[in-house]
Amino acid sequence: MTPILAFDIETIPDTQGIAKLYDLDPKLPAAEIAEFAFARRREITGSDFLPLHQHRVTAIACALRERDSFRVWSLGTAQDSEKALIQRFFDGIEKYTPQIVSWNGGGFDLPVLHYRAMVNGVRAPRYWELGEDDREFKWNNYISRYHTRHIDLMDLLALYQGRAAAPLDEIAKLCGFPGKLGMDGAQVWPAFQRGEIAHIRNYCETDAANTYLMFLRFQHMRGALGEQEYAAEIDVAKSVLGNSKETHWQEFMAAWGG
């Protein structure tokens, strides 16, 4: 069984990088630097959403199904550097060579990880393998939009048309899964400023879990999982998450009717 790794990231403004790019005093409060970047972006696009290279990764969560095990966790610790978190992610790909699954990972998560890996000097040879050393990767690698080592479920289900894209929260809820609980991406920066790193990491974990559950539903839809196999995989996820004593998983299971 090829390991399945569903993942999600959370980001905040890279205030140190923004100060460098726009010749701002690096001693300015981070909130002021971020507001400068937001205001500048609003003038250009009408939105606060920063260019991807100006995001800093503050959490990465994974849902891994491997052999007889399933688990969901945040990489590293709340105190780890951005470099350490990103290196751990790519080290996992080095170790498992999993099929990775995301929701808009091709449009956001992976490009952010690419830029920030470059900024931080992270190495990721297995991820960037295109067939030079392993011929299997020539026809199925992590980089191609139409290969399956990385499946961006949102992109695929929308048939690669931006106008057909749908948010994970809404599709997950329509499929009977919990969806987002208590936070969304726009609330991560305010939560970070309040020091709520644990809350951000927990939120990221629930997004990874929703993404994994959506992948199971997709596998069932396309015939890769039969009725009994699908039900068994759902039961595995329910058992693992339902046995957790952590508050966010208790809330997740309550929303799931478990």
Phi, psi and omega in degrees: 000124175291128178301141177252126181235101173271139186217164177207150176236157170236145184226160174228166176299138175277083188295326177295317178294320179297318178300320179293317183295326186247018176054042176270157176293116182295347178276354176299150175302143181304323181297323179290320178295317179296318181295324175302314182294319178298314182297317179297319180293322179298323179297326184274317189241346186083004182228153176283348190294118186281156172304148189301326182287348178265008174269146173243131182286125180244347177202142172227126179242146183230144169241112187246123172250113183220124181052243183261011185242155174216133176208155177231131183202164173265138179289142175064207179236169179296340182266352184293150177288163175303317180302316181297318180296313182293320178298320178300319180299310182288332174296325177296321176293321177300320185283315190257339191043058185279168162278120181262144186229135180218172170238106187069026178294329178287334182266339183224292192305308184289316175302321176299314180297323178298307182299315184287331173296319178297314182300322186265359179071035180278143176257140181210061186297321181294319180299320184270005178298127181239011177114358180292319181254333179232107187297335178301332183281349179296324184254355179204096182231178183281345190269323184292136180297331187255009173267171188249000174296331167237123174249114171270100186300320181297313181297315182294313181295332177276004184054040174063028178244118183303325183291346180260002183294150180226147180286143179305315184305312185288317180293320178300315180295321178296332179273000178093009178264168188294326187071195183286145182233108168078359181198155167222178187302327182292342183264359185292315181297313175301320179295321178297319179295332177275000179081019185269056183294320180299320178298318179296316180296320178296317178299318179298320178298319180292328175293320177297320178295315177301319180297317178297317180296323176294326176295318176300317179296321178296316179297324176293316181299318185271003174090004178285336174238127173285177182303312182290321179295317179298312180300321180294320179293320176298320180296323178299312180298316180297320181295314182295309183289324181291336179273355179284142177268358182287139188301318184294330177282328174296319177293321179299313181291326177297320178291334180274355181082019182250000000 
